[in-house]
Amino acid sequence: MIIRVSEAHVRPERFEAFRDMIVSAVRDFPGRYPGLLEHEVLLAPPNSLLYVSR
């Protein structure tokens, strides 16, 4: 199994918009990529966001 973690450091004033964009962008990934078992978007305070895919 491959586990991929991507981290983004975001300016505080743009954090909510960036989070919404990422969640929207990856919403359909499991259906589009057969090998993708699961994924999640995690908040890593104060200004980081993690995308984890397995």
Residue frames relative to the residue before (quaternion, step in Angstrom):
aa qw qx qy qz dx dy dz
M 1.0000 0.0000 0.0000 0.0000 0.00 0.00 0.00
I 0.2389 -0.7432 0.6109 0.1317 3.53 -1.07 0.83
I 0.0951 -0.7631 0.6378 0.0418 3.53 -0.91 0.97
R 0.0954 -0.7996 0.5928 0.0093 3.53 -0.72 1.10
V 0.0661 -0.7805 0.6215 0.0151 3.56 -0.92 0.95
S 0.0659 -0.7740 0.6297 0.0115 3.54 -0.82 1.07
E 0.1209 -0.7994 0.5864 0.0490 3.56 -0.93 0.89
A 0.0962 -0.7761 0.6220 0.0386 3.53 -1.02 0.88
H 0.2153 -0.7306 0.6352 0.1280 3.54 -1.02 0.91
V 0.0823 -0.8358 0.5417 -0.0350 3.53 -0.55 1.22
R 0.5321 -0.6014 0.4840 0.3478 3.55 -1.08 0.69
P 0.5888 -0.6224 0.3800 0.3487 3.60 -0.89 0.88
E 0.6921 0.4905 -0.2933 0.4410 3.60 0.92 -0.82
R 0.7246 0.3944 -0.2368 0.5132 3.61 1.24 -0.29
F 0.4048 0.7699 -0.4386 0.2260 3.57 1.29 -0.12
E 0.6842 0.4911 -0.3036 0.4455 3.61 0.77 -0.97
A 0.6659 0.4944 -0.3065 0.4671 3.60 0.89 -0.88
F 0.6509 0.5093 -0.3158 0.4661 3.59 0.97 -0.81
R 0.6392 0.5243 -0.3201 0.4628 3.58 0.95 -0.90
D 0.6630 0.5054 -0.3047 0.4606 3.59 0.87 -0.92
M 0.6531 0.5171 -0.3128 0.4563 3.58 0.98 -0.85
I 0.6666 0.4958 -0.3079 0.4637 3.61 0.91 -0.89
V 0.6504 0.5120 -0.3217 0.4598 3.59 0.86 -0.91
S 0.6631 0.4960 -0.2981 0.4749 3.59 0.95 -0.83
A 0.6728 0.5226 -0.2966 0.4316 3.60 0.93 -0.89
V 0.7694 0.3745 -0.1969 0.4785 3.61 0.95 -0.81
R 0.3724 0.7752 -0.4544 0.2320 3.59 1.28 -0.18
D 0.7864 0.3407 -0.1667 0.4876 3.61 0.84 -0.94
F 0.3589 0.7779 -0.4675 0.2182 3.61 1.22 0.03
P 0.6633 0.5088 -0.3602 0.4141 3.69 0.71 -0.82
G 0.6840 0.4756 -0.2896 0.4713 3.61 0.99 -0.69
R 0.6943 0.4813 -0.2655 0.4646 3.58 1.13 -0.61
Y 0.7747 0.2641 -0.1319 0.5593 3.58 1.14 -0.61
P 0.3505 -0.8041 0.4417 0.1883 3.60 -0.06 1.32
G 0.6954 0.4796 -0.2928 0.4479 3.64 0.99 -0.64
L 0.5559 0.6031 -0.3913 0.4174 3.57 1.27 -0.20
L 0.2707 -0.7982 0.5223 0.1299 3.55 -0.42 1.24
E 0.7642 -0.1952 0.1574 0.5943 3.55 0.93 -0.93
H 0.0638 -0.7836 0.6165 0.0426 3.52 -1.28 0.32
E 0.0334 -0.7952 0.6050 0.0226 3.55 -1.24 0.38
V 0.2949 -0.7009 0.6216 0.1883 3.50 -1.29 0.55
L 0.0827 -0.8141 0.5748 -0.0067 3.55 -0.70 1.13
L 0.3485 -0.7052 0.5751 0.2248 3.53 -1.09 0.73
A 0.0776 -0.7844 0.6153 0.0104 3.55 -0.91 0.95
P 0.2503 -0.8149 0.5011 0.1490 3.57 0.18 1.27
P 0.5698 -0.1286 -0.7991 -0.1422 1.46 -2.23 1.00
N 0.8416 0.1403 -0.0439 0.5197 3.65 0.89 -0.75
S 0.5575 0.6003 -0.3998 0.4110 3.59 1.03 0.67
L 0.1453 -0.7505 0.6403 0.0755 3.49 -1.26 0.58
L 0.1732 -0.7832 0.5914 0.0828 3.59 -0.96 0.89
Y 0.1288 -0.7360 0.6571 0.0998 3.54 -1.15 0.74
V 0.0683 -0.8029 0.5920 -0.0160 3.57 -0.64 1.17
S 0.0141 0.7900 -0.6124 0.0249 3.58 -0.85 0.96
R 0.1582 -0.7774 0.6054 0.0640 3.54 -1.16 0.76
